[in-house]
């Protein structure tokens, strides 16, 4: 858990009711704003594993445009996914948002998701959503190697994420190996390299890496020079730089590119629960998030995550998604249980 996301907090979005005309479109904010006036005053419940500040910004704008209120229940990917599965058809959740896709795949495999409106799916390129159409990508983040500029030159950096299993990196690197972010990266490696290579890499990381509770302390340790490099997602450094820079002033980011496992782009997911009692309003929420207005919250905000829908570009400070040369992985195929087994065998869980 990072230090700018409050776990298990419950918040209600501010209500700004607009005059609503009576038509039923759902795929764009303008259509949502002209939806049935019966939406005004309706409240949907979102189980949110995305960063609370980002989702709150989405909620505020959505409520402003539609009059639909949103109750947020915040937590982590595994926590929220397991809670939904335990609650089953009795879950009070209308919408589920994740940081990484394995948690969404877990709920999808439990057959608890409704099909999303095709107009919503059409707002997101196919590579950022699963083929089945039960959920969609809402944001993305790139895997990077954060390194201390005073300790490593570009010429000394590994060519691949796989190289970090080499004994030469012992005690020089760090990762939050128990976190959902790291497990998503391992899931991608499993898809690309198979179980044998992934297990060998995990054993190398077990030997070489210092383990931290979350990616924020990994970044801080790199910055202080406690370790030379750390595996994490790109936005931690950008968020810190936009604040005080105290945990990143000595840090640079290596983007592996070349379809390397270290170039993996993790997709955050959004879905409507099949048990939702507010199906129309829940669908509108996902339609809004993936619309131009919703994705511009990513472009113009302080989350520094990548927009994936409606042709909205990334924040100008980020390397464009098209330049990352990420490997092609169906986000609906990242297998949590098998990855957990491999990480357990390696002694990381």
Secondary structure by P-SEA (a helix, b strand, c coil): ccccccccbbbbcbbbbcccccccccccaaaaaacccccccbbbbbbccccaaaaaaaaaaaaaaccbbbbbbcccaaaaaaaaaaacccccccbbbbcccaaaaaaaaacccccccaaaaaaccccccccccccccccbbbbbbbbccccccccccccccccccccccccccccccccaaaaaaaaaaaacccaaaaaaaaaaaaacccccccaaaaaaaaaaccccccccccaaaaaaaaccccccccbbbbbbcccccccbbbbbbbbbbcccccaaaaaaaaaaaacaaaaaaaaccccccccccccccccccccccccccccccccccccaaaaaaaaaaaccc
